[in-house]
Amino acid sequence: MLPVHWSGEMDAQELTKIRVYLGKTQRELASLLGISLKAVQSFEQGWRNIPAYVERQLLFLLSLAASGNGSGKACWQIRKCTGAMKKDCPAFEFRQGRNCWLVNGTFCRGRNAGSWARKMAECRKCRVFLDHIPEGLLNAGAENA
């Protein structure tokens, strides 16, 4: 279950855990993300909110580092999407069934989540996403699919 205070944004503890998992110093992570060292330090201290573009890039790097994880099935197979749902879904259109969580505008549970924060609140409970993220790095509440 997600913590009651969870707002749909990555928190400082998660960022730090991901950085450590990736084996990067704050300076190296800043370079990978194209941001300043001070920004990474501010994020890790909780002084600044982590912007969606930084969260997205961190999750992408994390999924690449953990590329052995995952079922190999596309989200539309796991979630058993109908033809109509697939027709309007950008994850299906761009054949990103294993990375659907990176694509805004997807039709999870038959509807578009809207903002990145609302989308990630749904994704953090989804098996498709959780299969690609090493266990224990994120505050996520799993569900069956």
PyMOL commands that set and color helices and strands:
alter all, ss='L'
color gray80, all
select helices_A, chain A and resi 12-22+26-33+37-45+52-65+75-78+83-87+90-93+100-102+116-123+127-130
alter helices_A, ss='H'
color red, helices_A
select strands_A, chain A and resi 107-108+111-112
alter strands_A, ss='S'
color yellow, strands_A
deselect
rebuild
show_as cartoon
